[in-house]
């Protein structure tokens, strides 16, 4: 007995071959998941980009319309990061393009 693939609307089989990266990019585009995937990548990399001291004081982080919101449990750390906002954005932009993260706000 032959296994039949279930029908998924909008998903079409291509005749040519492609790499895994191309297939994954097509999948994200087809199901409109690219923004959520990029937001997850940024929030997951926050601790690695900023270091253990800042990551341990971060209570909540999320991305909404190219603005990264970071909630901290230390008012002194929030003040320091606000004053060093330009450097924080440079660190983020080294890893992610400006289209993904345009601004950062500390809560």
C-alpha positions in Angstrom: 0.0 0.0 0.0 1.3 3.4 -0.9 1.3 6.3 1.6 -0.6 9.3 0.3 0.5 12.8 1.4 -2.3 14.8 3.0 -3.4 17.9 1.1 -2.1 21.2 2.5 -3.6 24.3 0.9 -1.0 26.5 -0.8 1.8 23.9 -0.5 3.0 22.9 -4.0 5.7 20.4 -4.9 8.6 21.8 -6.9 10.1 20.0 -9.8 13.7 21.2 -9.2 15.9 20.5 -6.2 16.7 23.0 -3.5 18.8 23.3 -0.4 17.4 22.9 3.1 17.8 26.6 3.7 15.9 27.5 0.6 13.1 25.0 1.5 12.9 26.4 5.1 12.7 30.0 3.8 9.9 28.9 1.4 8.1 27.2 4.2 8.3 30.4 6.4 7.1 32.5 3.6 4.3 30.2 2.6 2.8 30.0 6.1 3.6 33.6 7.0 5.9 32.7 9.9 9.0 34.7 9.1 8.3 37.5 11.5 7.6 35.1 14.4 10.7 33.1 13.6 12.9 36.2 13.5 11.5 37.4 16.8 12.3 34.1 18.4 15.8 34.2 17.1 16.4 37.7 18.5 14.9 36.8 22.0 16.9 33.6 22.1 20.2 35.3 21.3 19.7 38.1 23.9 21.7 36.4 26.6 24.5 35.5 24.3 24.7 39.0 22.9 24.5 40.9 26.2 26.2 38.6 28.6 25.3 36.8 31.8 25.0 39.9 34.0 22.3 41.5 31.8 20.6 38.3 30.9 20.1 37.3 34.5 18.4 40.6 35.3 16.1 40.3 32.2 12.6 39.2 33.2 10.8 39.6 29.9 11.8 40.2 26.3 9.7 40.5 23.2 9.8 42.0 19.7 6.9 44.0 18.3 7.0 45.8 15.0 10.8 46.0 14.9 11.0 47.3 18.4 12.7 45.1 21.0 11.1 45.5 24.5 13.3 44.4 27.4 11.9 44.3 30.9 14.6 44.3 33.7 14.3 43.7 37.4 17.1 46.2 38.2 16.4 49.9 37.9 20.2 50.6 38.0 20.7 48.2 35.1 17.8 49.7 33.2 19.3 53.2 33.6 22.8 52.0 32.4 21.3 50.3 29.4 19.2 53.3 28.5 22.3 55.5 28.5 24.2 52.9 26.4 21.3 52.3 24.0 23.4 53.1 20.9 26.0 50.5 21.9 23.3 47.9 22.6 21.8 48.5 19.1 25.2 48.2 17.5 25.7 44.8 19.2 22.2 43.6 18.0 22.9 44.9 14.5 26.1 43.0 14.2 24.0 39.8 14.4 20.6 40.9 12.9 19.7 43.4 10.2 18.1 46.7 11.0 14.8 45.6 9.4 14.3 43.1 12.2 15.3 45.3 15.2 15.1 49.0 14.6 14.9 50.2 18.2 15.2 48.9 21.7 13.2 50.0 24.8 14.0 49.1 28.4 11.0 48.7 30.7 
